[in-house]
Amino acid sequence: MGRYDGKMTTSLGVIQWLLAEQVRHTEQAQGRIRDDASANAVAKEQGLDLAQRIVSRAEALPDAQFIQRDFKHLRALFVWFCLLLGVVAMVAAAGAVRVSIDQREIEILAVVASLLGLPTVLLVVWLLAILIWRRPAHSTLLTAMTRGLFHRLGPRALSGPRPEATLAAAMGLLLSPSGRWLMGLVSHGFWLVYLSSALLILTVLLTVSQYDLGWGTTLLSDAQALRLLAMLAYLPEFFGLITTDDGTWLATGRLGVAPELVRGPWAQFLLALIVVYGILPRMLAALLSAGMAWYGFRHLSLDLKHPGYLRLSGLLMEPKSASVEDDAGYEPERRSMRVASKDASGVITLALEVGSEASVSPLFGSNEAIDLGVVETRADRERAMQALSVRKQPAAYLVVQCSARRTPDRGLAESLNQLADAAGGALLIVLTDTESLGDWGVDPAARLADWSRLAEQTGGRIESLHTLREMVGLS
Amino acid sequence: MSESHLHLAIVGHTNTGKTSLVRTLLHQAQFGSVDDRAGTTTRVSGEPLYIDHRAVMTLYDSPGLENAPALFDWLELHAGSQRHRGPARVQTLLDDADASTRFDQESQVLSLVLGSDVALYVCDAREPVLEKYRDELSILSLCGRPIVVVLNFVASPHSQESQWRAALAQLGQHHIIAFDAMVRNPVTERRLFEQIRSLSDAFVPTIDAWLRKREQEEADRLSAGLSAIAQLLIDATAIQSVIDQDEPMDEAVQALQDQVRRREQLAVDVLLDLYRFGPQDYAEDPLNLSAGRWSDDVFDPDTLKSYGIRAGRYIGTGAGLGAAFDVATGGLSLGTGTLVGAATGAGISAVRQFGLGLVDRLRGQIRLVVDQPTLRLLAWRQMELLRALRQRGHASQTPLSTPAQDQWSAQALPRALMNKRLEEAERLVRVQAELAQAFIED
């Protein structure tokens, strides 16, 4: 018998996982794929744990390669969708930059607020969700867009069978924790492209055109605005993107003071702000998401407690080695029918393994037959054999009462043979309790067949009480 | 303590249900072959039991003992100076070519028991305690291995359990357990392993680990079963069709009913698969499952009656259901989703449905949905099936039957079922939780 020596866990490829899920969705909607016998057989040869066998089964089912191809199409569709998002991000960035610097005089705080405001708020929300739920909240808009895309374009892109199950499996993957990280990556990617494009466009514009940059405020006092700018300048300076060692630099940036002196440093400051507060955090978040998604997809596992999978465990995990059934191999020897010799006379009756005295009914009157009583134990058998051996002439009939409730066995056959040999005449078996076999809880036909086989082994024959009485009466 | 591998031999007279016991302990209906005949199993076969891919135990099925009296006499005759050295006497038998041939099956069994850690002796409690059974136990005792006697068929009205217990005590057998191999009862299964554990300290960690695994499996199976029922109910509430008010309803009702029937069958299939029974295990019986299908049509009013659900009592709830759909449409139907007729065809309610657009609203449409009594019937039948399956032995060859239980049918449907505002996954979890509650309270 085999022993499991395989790995404890099976890591599944994304397509394998999707395929298994596709089959589960199909079977949930349409019932188990019934022509799955060969796939099940293949699966049972593969691997040692249920997840691995479920995947092998899914791969061995007809149409598996078409479904796998469909998943590849969906993946391509998703990649195109992401590229499209990238283009949208670029266009949006161009629009945002255009709107924020439509005059020669640029208020740096206003530009930063308009370019970084929304992405920063969304990033903070995303981070909060991770801190609170320890997993990314799924982006409702992005998920809805992907769902809409799959459902609109999916059926056209998919050529394999059961596209609705294929789409359900794909959406299931996107809504799984790893899928959420992936969607996070897409979302961070979008903003990265947006911010990088904005940075690029700004750099180009600031390179080829002249703008007056500086800061202004209406609500704050100049001192407060300067403190705010100093705070904002801390990180860019820390990264070495700008230098603020001259303390007057910030103050000179007040709009209208001396624009020609600070154009260069302030343009650098604006670009540095976008890099440090826009691109850098996004890049970190994107790296985190990519790492988590990559790890998650490397460790995809099926929810084996789902009824759709658990139902397969009986099918796929059943023992490989069924017990060896070898009924044909054991063919008990048959005896020729016992017949009474010419000098035989008289009838001997006994009851064999009937359980108790109470269950024996006398077959004949005492003057018609010699009754040896109930034979069950070793001592009973010896007594009966003794009684038979002292007889001078063989009996015409040995009538043995047996209960059909007993399962005929070789021990019983051996006893019958010994007794019949000693008695010398024909062996007639009367079965009692035949009527109540069903009530006893056994299949009457099977049990009677077993008794017929026993009769053949012992050279006897089974007779009804009625026939028996007639037969003995005639003798 | 580390887990030692336990070798467990299942032995006994022919046709006492050894293979059935192995099947029930393995939870595998496919193991070996079970028939109401003598000598169905003719060779020893073993099947390992695994925890996390480690084989921790092996169950051995064995051919029946058929000729113990003669074997007993042979052993007595050849006892010689080894009278009190049982295993050596058994080895003498196994070494004797003639005797091994004459007692072929018995030799296999004795050789198996000698190599095992514990033997389970299965006996048919319906049988009178004949001398041959006593001989069997005496011979098995010679192997010097702990024996647990498993009284099978104790649920039969013909069971002679007390006579067996008295006789076994006289033979010095005190580790006895009534274990109906036909009835899959996790509690008795546990007790059986506890008996085995009590016989050998070395296997305490193994058996404890095994019992924990079994408990977990049982819980997982029940939870998956309830989840499948919850999914059925959720899917059934989603089955609907919208037709124009003046369109004839019959065809749509018929199509809807067919959808519900198909969906219910899927749930039955899942439950049978979960508990590892094939459709062939069923026949006409009180559960009315035949060849894995309900014999009673879910839309036959008589079926409702036979399950103690009165359709009339729930006429008002159809309107409630309509109102729930109004909520689902975001209140745009302005609370006008009302019941058109109590029942258009059995089991289907017609709810006057106004579309979202003004034109549709004025035109008026009818939405057909599955009515509450039918949903209750769907839930009730599947819960009954689940209950019956949990109690049923893998070796049982007689049909399932459970008494009708009115108290469950009197309970309301899970509340979360009608809450369409819940996210799908959340709704499934809540419906399942409510079903689990009903299952335990039952």
Interface residues (C-beta under 8 A of the other chain):
Chain A: M1 G2 R3 Y4 D5 G6 M8 Q28 A29 Q30 G31 R32 L48 D49 K305 H306 P307 G308 L310 R311 L312 G314 L315 E318 P319 S321 A322 S323 V324 E325 D326 D327 G329 Y330 E353 G355 S356 E376 T377 R378 R405 R406 T407 P408 D409 R410 G411 E414 S415 W440 G441 V442 D443 A446 R447 A449 D450
Chain B: H13 T14 N15 T19 L26 H27 Q28 A29 Q30 F31 G32 S33 D35 D36 R37 A38 G39 T40 T41 T42 R43 S45 G46 E47 P48 Y50 D52 H53 R54 A55 T58 D61 G64 E66 N67 A68 P69 A70 D73 R126 E127 P128 L130 E131 K132 F153 S156 H158 D220 R221 S223 A224 G225 S227 A228 Q231 Q265 L266 D269 V270 D273 L274 Y275 R276
